[in-house]
Amino acid sequence: MQKLSESLGWTLGLTLALAAAATAVRAAVGLTDLKTLIQFGACVFFLSTLVFGAFNFFQKRNLILFAEWALMSVSLANLTTWTFTQWQWQYDFVLYLDAFSRVAGMNMLVVFGFLAVTHNFRSSVLTDLFIFLGIGTIAAILMYVDYMEPIRPYVFFAAFFMFVPFLIMLTWKLFSIGNRALGIHMAITTLLLTYLHSIADFYSIPGDATNLFYNFAFMALTIWAYGYLVIYFSYVALERHNVSLGRN
């Protein structure tokens, strides 16, 4: 729990430092819109948590979780720089990687990667590669095949709610091993993500275009930043519990 607080403080500090630097840059190029600047800071905050998680999962040799966190890092890096460049190809690339995670990355891949600490199972590199290729193909079909467009929001909606039982199970496991504080964070994460994905493609927030903080883009970035960090520390907690029981 202390490490979660330290990591949140570290990422927040980095976010504030980069946001301050961005203020000077944006002023120099005439991009001084406050809402855009706030969203830029949220992008950097999310990117910081993703890089932190990707590095640590690589250190733990969990390649499937490393790859998901790394792919999202690439996505957020593109979104962060797109704030300045406004290049369409960058935004299109972000949308594709977002589709990758929404259709199976931040659900099936996380469940599969967590098998290392829930069932002491690690898949082969070849298996991981086939899984990624399969998800990538499905994401491409959803994004670029015209007749899939009407059902795309419902696929994303269904994919997330297939992930909810895992989040609930993870919350229960954290409480069952005595990690009550992290279990509360996991419960909050589950509620926030459920709210976010329930409105993502079906509800427009009143004042979304002008609200500084109560807008979908800012909420999505900050909620997912928090969620990815909590999920990472949940993995660490289960891993340490297994070690204490002599399972690994």
Beta strands, then each sheet from edge to edge (+ up, - down):
end
